[in-house]
């Protein structure tokens, strides 16, 4: 299948709409159809032999991909500037399958500690059961992060920006340091999207996204994707066939449809996220705001150098504790109280209770998940309404 417009001759907004998809389908359809079939048939045994001899490219079984999957993967590879991409059923399936594929008993990996709780838990609790060691490092000083690498380190895994405190890693020296030591660098770039940051352009080996968030963008479908080097993706594709964490064709279709408005949504979300962060920073009942677009952020200089926008996730500490945080949360009228981000609807959550309550206070204190922390995922509502709503909610404490 040829792209409708050659990737090398077009800019990002045009890639988002056209890359990965044929100019028109076999029946003249404009939109890539849902290939809703678990199996793909052969005309005869001669075609089977051409397929198994790699003389003919075609589909065999939906766990290994469908035309709808391929459209998503090709589009994402074009947006990231990657050699290949691989679609998964969820973001966590992308994380776990990738790490299982690349790590073996006796290996070691380094993980930046301000990461999604489930990712961190998989690395520190599940992988050690299979003989893989894990070291957590705080984000920030590149030299200190690289110092955690050992002779048996195979992977350095980081989010950038991180969740929930939005630390931004200085990618060029980190990538150079990892590669000098023979370590693969994987960046979870979910919070940035390819609109705001493309780590592969800096030399990252793999980039991972939860497509549930900004890429699909409508809070109605799960998905994950890994992009990067073709040699690693070939291994990963074969391993995914064994692990079975494939997306279904309808998932792929919904993700593909959502991706086509990505740039428009991110432009609005970048603008609104910055406005909300600035409002919160000057509010007398807010103790601290975490947003890399603010000059007060310790990561602002790095973010300004390697990002084209700062996203719509804003974390902040209110002045007070759990009771005051709950009061603010319950007084908000626009956002839903829910644990995701990147969709058209604004969402707000209290990480200490919703995500970390069952983990116990010791773990919350270890990772500085305070009772006064609120995470606000700004959506596509009018930003003046969002700010007015925040103002009235903060007036309740």
ABEGO torsion letter per residue (X at the ends): XBBABBAAABBAAAAAAABGBBABBAAGBABBBBBBBABBBBABAAAAAAAAAGABBBBABAAAEBAAAAAAAAAAAAAAGBABBBBBABAAAAAAAAAAAABBBGBBBBBBABBBAAAAAAAAAAAAAAGBBBBBBBBEBAAAAAAABBAABABBBBBOBBOAAGBBBBAAAAAAAAAAAGBBBBBBAAAAEAAABBAAAAGBABBBBBAABAAAGAGABBEBBBBEBAAAAAAAAAAAAAAGABBBAAAAAAAAAAAAAAAAAAAAAAAAAAAAAAAAAABAABABBBBAABAABAAAAAAAAABABAEABBBBBBBEBAAAAAAAAAABAABBBBBBBGBABBBBBBAAAAAAAAAEAAAAAAAGBBAABBBBBBBABBAAAAAAAAAAAAAAX
